[in-house]
């Protein structure tokens, strides 16, 4: 049975309710959309992060002390790395070098180490921003803490640079239990990852799109939506909509005119 209606062209029916599949933030430009267009926006994370157990970590037979540099791609990676280090009674040496994708990630390190600029390197948006440091320390042995989803862009970059690195899974991104929700009958559902789509159908296997508009972030999320035979009404990023907030407002201008 098809899960989505046949769409020849967008009809832009009025939008009254929106569900964003993320935790509710303290501040957000989405709140302004609620007032501007008279809509109701609910927030509910469809996915969450959980750490691997000490036993699961040991099975991977990776000892952080065998490495001379650590690569962190997120705050989650930092938290679960040091959590498992503590659980396995591993103390990181003072001369360990840390490479972080962004300053925000690097700053988060201060919760766990004595922060010294000479051993912490970070990019503006990605590791490519500190390419010169990877060239300088090319002979280091790198450890990359990651999730079950891996860090494809990072590993591709490291392989291209000829960097000696090892991935170790320390946490997982998994579908959340949404059984407390009666249904997901919203005018718009907003997704930011492929796993969000997977979670939707895991929790609501009989979900029918009907008149619900689907908003997606990124090509991978779009592919997962199409895989489940969903019609995509709103997509970002695009030249016209570099952010999801812009994409949603562009749609609301027409649907709620």
C-alpha angles and dihedrals in degrees: 000000000000113000097202135051122249110265120194093169138351114277098190097217114189117279120220103156133038130183117200113199095222136082115279110261125216091238129020140154086233088076089063090054090057092059096037096052101024095241133139118235120196125190127212128155111233092191136036140186124247128178126241114247124255088251093052090049093051091051089064089063094220120143113195089207089067089068133073099204137032126209117210122193099175146008088256090059090052095047096049094041093057092038090059092042089056092045091052093041095244118153116197114232120244092243094058112125122221126203117195132187094225142011090250090058091045092050090053088061089072088078090065111027141033098265116232120170092215091066102034120072126179141175131221095242107345145007090265087074090069096042091133091062092051087052091049094048097033092133094058119110107240130205119201115199108204146160131251087271091060125210101269098175092048095048091047090054093047093049091049089053092049092240120168103233141152127207119220123186110228103157141016136222107218140171114273125232106255096173091123090066113090092209143324098245098150129140090235131023115194121205130185102181140030090245089060089062090046090051091052093059094038089058097034107028092171095051113149118196097208106151095346113122116223120215119191137185117217137357096276092055089047091052091051091050091050090047087060090047095249120153111232113222101169126033137177150224099040132138088262094042115031091171135038091241089057092046092051093047092048087056094045091053088065102032097046100033 
